[in-house]
Amino acid sequence: MFPEQLNVPLGKWVNQFVDWLVINYGTAFEAFADSLLTILVALEQLLRGAPWWLILIAIAAITWHASKNWKLVAGLVIAMFVIGTLGLWDKAMQTLALMIVATSLSVVIGVPVGIAMAMSNRLRAIMLPVLDTMQTMPSFVYLIPALMLFGLGKVPAILATVIYAAPPVIRLTDLGIRLVDPEVLEASRSFGASRKQILFGVQLPLALPNIMAGINQTTMMSISMVVIASMIGARGLGEQVLMGIQRLDVGAGMEAGIAIVLLAVVFDRIGQAYGKRSQRTSSAEDGQ
Amino acid sequence: MSYIEIRNIFKIFGPDPNAALELAKAGSDKEEILAKTGNTVGLHDVSLSVEQGETFVVMGLSGSGKSTLIRHLNRLIDPTAGQVSFGGEDILSMDIPTLNAFRRKRLGMVFQRFGLLPHRNVMDNVAYGLEIQGTDRKTREAAASKWIDRVGLAGYEAKFPDQLSGGMQQRVGLARALATDPEVLLMDEAFSALDPLIRSDMQDELMKLQAELHKTIVFITHDLDEALKIGDRIAILKDGKLIQVGRPEEIVLNPADAYVQAFTRDVNRGKVLRARSIMEPIKPASGTDGFSTAHVVRYDTRLEDILPVALGSDTAITVTGHDNHPIGTIGKKQILDALSVHSND
């Protein structure tokens, strides 16, 4: 047995810290939560309010824009249609809204953090273990304090999703910038380009394929988080899976599971198509 | 004072450059410093002057510090100790905005693996330097078009670098460096990655351009033949130290040490040596009579072009100077001496 005198009451300290946060900054957290909620609710209303065929047309248009491939467009439209036939359209739209907000937030936070990491080896050394922790820490652990700070519902679900899903876009932004050919950077510097001109004119454009791959992974991870998020009151497809588990209704769980997979496939293919497009900017002009 | 002045440059790479610098200044060599301090000496007390309008070649093998040296001229690398000045202006004391303005206006650089921006087409690559300067689109594309045309790439404006061959990519690199009309062209092993035939074409192209433009060119190479072909003067680096500086013929005829001589042994002397440096000079007092007028070569004729003349002549060939007066003679002995490697030992 490990001697008890050496026990560190870390759990107790964390509890005290969270209590202190809730007591002193509760209102600030609420204000932040409210603004996030406003955006999410507006998006959710838009997606759920729009006629189903309009959503299908939008998906088709985005897919066409990304891939210029009719087969892919048809496949993805059918996938979305199947979600509708499973009777899960409305819930899928709720999940979609949650996913879009969480992914956007991840990208808005993740890309600048990734850039900063690429610029500073010290920051990178600090961030890598933090990212590892974000990805390996069981999500329930941070769901509880999130609940205490933001209450039950969509906002803690989004934050939990961001914590879980942001690391890939951060890592791949960092990697993409670090992989830029040093001779190209030297060339740019030798012409007197400022740091800003190098970042926006050379590093980010050349890192774009990697950043797109990161965004794609982030999207996938945020979809996979929706089931867990439903446990703290986020609505959507995850809620249906949870209900299936609670009622031992294998069929209902399976339906919701299939819908989640289909949604993931749709966004994965769209993301990949954009990734490929950013990789070969020149191939678009090849036809000339 | 020369246009570009490099004074006592030391560059030390490693965890503690200053400790190593003390040793280097005290005369320790590269291996000793590496063993004692774990630092690598990149450049060891290098001083050079480059005149305006000349093509100055720095030759050395890999690890000799030549690429490090050229990067000191636009401060892509800062020295551990020493001074670099352009036209009397100390570039090491420049702050970042001043340095960037200096790089934009006065320098152009060409890279071994081209360093082209892969996401931009030929036009936008060539216009890049002007874009950095903030020139408007119309002006910079007009200038870029002119240079694309000049390096023989008209019609390729919309192509991307990965759609071009190596030689064409380096033409883009050259056009890009020239488009800002810089005073100085820095060329870091610019033709080393090209096939031999293309390389020779590019060398000719560069010499043709230089005959018109009179830029100051600092050219880095590991290839002595290339150095001898395009260089007005050549500096030879070894292990970060300067071994010899001189005109191509001086390097070939009077190698400073065994290292340089080992290089020059395989040189095609016919292409390097000129009448002036192999002739037997005429004493000014001896007048201008009694010289063959049938077999005459100018002072700057290459040895390879003298040979056919010599074959057709039984007597010595007359060499004439700037004003077409005889300044020397070349007989069979001089030709044999020039062609034999050990003649100057």
Chai-1 contact restraints between the chains, C-beta under 6 A:
chainA,res_idxA,chainB,res_idxB,connection_type,confidence,min_distance_angstrom,max_distance_angstrom,comment,restraint_id
A,E183,B,F111,contact,1.0,0.0,6.0,A-B,restraint_1
A,E183,B,R113,contact,1.0,0.0,6.0,A-B,restraint_2
A,E183,B,G115,contact,1.0,0.0,6.0,A-B,restraint_3
A,V184,B,G115,contact,1.0,0.0,6.0,A-B,restraint_4
A,E186,B,L76,contact,1.0,0.0,6.0,A-B,restraint_5
A,A187,B,F111,contact,1.0,0.0,6.0,A-B,restraint_6
A,A187,B,G115,contact,1.0,0.0,6.0,A-B,restraint_7
A,S190,B,N74,contact,1.0,0.0,6.0,A-B,restraint_8
A,S190,B,M109,contact,1.0,0.0,6.0,A-B,restraint_9
A,F191,B,G129,contact,1.0,0.0,6.0,A-B,restraint_10
A,F191,B,I132,contact,1.0,0.0,6.0,A-B,restraint_11
A,G192,B,N100,contact,1.0,0.0,6.0,A-B,restraint_12
A,G192,B,R103,contact,1.0,0.0,6.0,A-B,restraint_13
A,G192,B,R104,contact,1.0,0.0,6.0,A-B,restraint_14
A,G192,B,I132,contact,1.0,0.0,6.0,A-B,restraint_15
A,A193,B,I132,contact,1.0,0.0,6.0,A-B,restraint_16
A,S194,B,N100,contact,1.0,0.0,6.0,A-B,restraint_17
A,Q197,B,I132,contact,1.0,0.0,6.0,A-B,restraint_18
A,P205,B,H119,contact,1.0,0.0,6.0,A-B,restraint_19
A,T281,B,H119,contact,1.0,0.0,6.0,A-B,restraint_20
A,S282,B,F160,contact,1.0,0.0,6.0,A-B,restraint_21
